[in-house]
Each structure stands twice: as structure tokens, then as C-alpha cells.
Amino acid sequence: MPLPLRQPADGPADGPPPGARLLLATVLVVATCGLVYELIAATMASYLLGDSVTQFSLVIGVYLSAMGLGSWLSKSIERDLHDRFITIQLIIAVVGGLSAASLFLGYAYLSTVRPLLFAILILVGTMVGLEIPLLMRILKDGQELKDLVARVLAFDYIGSLLASLLFPLALLPHLGLVRTSLLFGLLNAGVALACARAFRHQLARPRAALLGSLIITVILAALLAVGHRIERFAENQLYDAPVIFSNKTAYQRLTLTRWQDDLRLYIDGNLQFSSVDEHRYHEALVHPAMSEAPAAGAARALVLGGGDGLAVRELLKYPALAHVDLVDLDPGMTDLFRRDPMLRGLNKDSLSDPRVAIHNADAMRWLEEHLRSGGPRFDLILVDLPDPNNFSLGKLYSHPFYRLLAHALAPDGVGVIQATSPYLAPRSFWCIVATLAAAELHPRPYHAHVPSFGDWGFVLVSHAARPVPQRLAAAPLHYLSDDLLPGLFVFPQDQQPPEVEINRLSDQLLVHYYEQDLRGPGGRRS
């Protein structure tokens, strides 16, 4: 009489359950979706709330904690595993799929968007944490535990890798946040629909599961089809005027609004200029420095930032200027302001002038390479970067960066730094001044009133101490005058320097000062 076959110690040998291949493919899909929702939430938090390192850290911490909670709660689900898995997919599809649009609208209408952000993170994270334990329990029949764990975790990690590659390289630049979240919500709904059909015999209520999955799939597909309109509507709620252009480049979101004659540019939701009064800002940025540049007409100038070409427009008013190197990280920015007829009219086609060379590169790396290659020093250096609201920008206000500026500045050259608002962000402003002093650039701070921003600050720098400039060089101006110029360097009693540390790369205190200033009395985002 033949002996019965011995069963392996780790489990039965009956083979994987029906639909195992579908479930393994589902692991890949849900893992990709789960990480994409996390990246969407972190990007939205950074976009709406600033300080990307802090926001990413908070989002990752809350999301992973919620996933842990979901995994722990999975032990309480003892029956109808297929039904529960489909329900979880539909919850994720709805909440995750609508997360970006909800956060846009929440930022516009709620006093603070943080409770909504954390509610989405906790709900989606908990549901994502439930997924893998349930799938492993559904798959366990007929498979050895070691093989099951290996397969599931391998597909889970591959899905995470796909998400981390697709999100920055393809999804965000081409679809944007709203359509990306809707697309992955649709994928979760599609998983629910496929499972409702494949496992209808194991479901307690197969018709309800199939119908619910179908309805949510159709709704999300319809929303995705009009996703661009939804994104435009949601973004319109963030601004006081209609959005006429919005694009997420590889580095930032560029948004243009227009109301009558007022054209405004926003970068990641922060106002960069208003066409009504931008001449005040750019004249104050450029012309005090040009008044004391060598022979009042620097032969070679460097502009760091300023991809809108408005500062370059002011520089080109000086015929003696022979060459301008413009270094701006984002080609999407410089291309927009070089090609759009309305924007070219605003910057007077400055970015197409033969004297201007555009370099799309990180300012710090470009300076390092320029100096390493023995490039010429500059008679004028103009730093027109966005405010230091994150660590990527904060490094361009640091002591090492300013030492690079000092090496790139000609012996009798002059530089100017946009330095935030001395009234709205006093610790930030005077931290920049102190950091420039530590870099031996002999700062001379000054400020000007720009209605769209309020009291705005700048700093003149040079290798040797110089007196306050008294007269402007000859150039057609609308705001500045010789009478006004000396008064820009006077600060009232309530704007005297507070005690601050310098901004080092190792701690980036400036970013923390900036966030604290804007949360303080009278603070606001620029």
C-alpha cells in the first residue's frame, strides 16, 4: 500500500488559490498607489505651507504611523476578507483620488489646511496599512509562508520603486497634482472592480461590491477626463484674480493671474511680482548698485535668479553694459518669459537681447564651476532669488554661498541681494545682512516701499566699505530719483536690527527665522 505524500512544514501543497496572479499584480498596483498618495500629500503640503523639509518629514511620519495602525487593526478582521479588501480599495480610491483637489479647495476656504491634510493622511495611510496583511491572508492557502512573504514584499517594493520614479519624472510634470491623484484613485477603483469580478463566488454581497466598484470607477474616470478643468478651478480659488496660466515644471509651479491691467506671477503660490508696481521693486534692486558700479556702467554683470527678465530689463538701460550672464534653475521659467508675447512686452524682450546669456543651472554649482574654470570676475552681481522659505533656497543665502559671491566679484565691483522684508520678516532680513558681513562683503542694507509687498529690503555689497550712494546713474526711471535715493538707507527706530545668528549650511537658521517671522504678528507669505 503506497504511503501518503508528506506535507511540507510551512503549509499545504495544494498550490496557490484561484486568482493568485491577479492578487500579486494587485500588490504591485496598490503599493504604487500608496506611495504616490504620500508623495502627493507631501508635495501639496510643501506647495501650500512652505518649508519642504519640515512638510515632507511630517507627512512621511504621519503616513507611516497610520500604515502601522492599519496593519495592527488588520488582526481584528476575521471574515469576509475579499469583501473587506474591496471596501478598502474603494475608500482609498475616493479619499486618495480626491486628495489634491480637496487640499487646494481647503487651503482656499479653511482657516488652516493642516487638519484636512492630516485627516487624509491618517485615513489613506490606515487603509493602505490594511491592504498587505489582508492580501497575504487571502493568498496564504496553498503556499509556503516563506514563498508568500517573498513574493508579496518583492512586488510591494517594486511598486514603491515605480512610484518614486514615475512621480517626479512623468506624473507631476505632465499631469499635475489633481490629475495624478485622480488617476491613481481610478487605479484603486479598478483593482476593486477586477477583484469584485474575479472573486464574486467568495463575496458575501457580490452584486453590491461589483456595482459599487463600477460606480466609483466611472465617476473617477469622468473626473479624470475633466481633471484639467478641476485643477484650474481649484487653483483659481487660491488667488484673487483669474488664473490665465499654470504649469508645474520640474522645479516649481508657475502661475499667472490677471485682473484688468494687473498681471501677477506666483511661484509655488508665493507672489513674485505685480505688473502694476514691479518697476518699484526692480528699480530699487538694480539702480542703486549701478550708480556705483565701475564707471557707472558695469561691463560684465551676473544675475542669479530673475528668470522673468525684469531685472535684466533694467540693466539693459545702460549702454556700457557689454554682457549679462543670467543663471536661473528652471528652464520652464526662462522659456516662458522669452516666448510669451505678453510677458516679452513686460520685460522688453530682455531675455532675447544678444548681450544676455541664459544658463539654466543651480546658482551655487554654476558659481563653483565658473570660478573653478577660471572665468572672469563680474563688475556687478545681482541676486534676485525667491525668499528663503525652504532649505534648497536657504543655501543660496548662506555664508559659503556669499563667499563664492565675494570670489566672483571684481575688486571694485558691487553686488546687490534681495533680502525679504525688514518689516514683515525682520529676523530674516537682518540674518542675511549679518551673513553678508561675516563673508566680508561690507553690507549696506536699504529698503523701498512696493505696494504689493509692503516694505521690502535689499543689501548692497562690495569688497570695501563705501558710503551711501547719493546720485543715480543716468537711466530712464519711473520711481527712483536722486532725492529719494539716500533715504532708502535709513531705517526707523522700530526696524533696528534684532540679535540673530548668521546662516550656515549646517543649520540653515535663516529658513527657521523666515517661518517664525511669517507666523508672528503681522506676518504673511510673500
Secondary structure, DSSP 8 states (H G I E B T S, - for coil): --------TTS--S---TTHHHHHHHHHHHHHHHHHHHHHHHHHHHHHH--HHHHHHHHHHHHHHHHHHHHHHGGG--S-HHHHHHHHHHHHHHHHHTHHHHHHHHHHHSS-SHHHHHHHHHHHHHHHHHHHHHHHHHH-TTS-HHHHHHHHHHHHHHHHHHHHHHIIIIIHHHHHHHHHHHHHHHHHHHHHHHHHHHTGGG-SSHHHHHHHHHHHHHHHHHHHHTHHHHHHHHHHTTSSS-EEEEEE-SS-EEEEEEETTEEEEEETTEEEEETTTHHHHHHHHHHHHHTTSGGGS-SEEEEEE-TTSHHHHHHTT-TT--EEEEE-S-HHHHHHHHH-HHHHHHTTTGGG-TTEEEE-S-HHHHHHHHHHTT---EEEEEEE-----SHHHHGGGSHHHHHHHHHHEEEEEEEEEE---TTTSHHHHHHHHHHHHHTT---EEEEEEETTTEEEEEEEEESS------S--S---SS--TTTTGGGG---GGG---------TTT-HHHHHHHHHHHSTT----
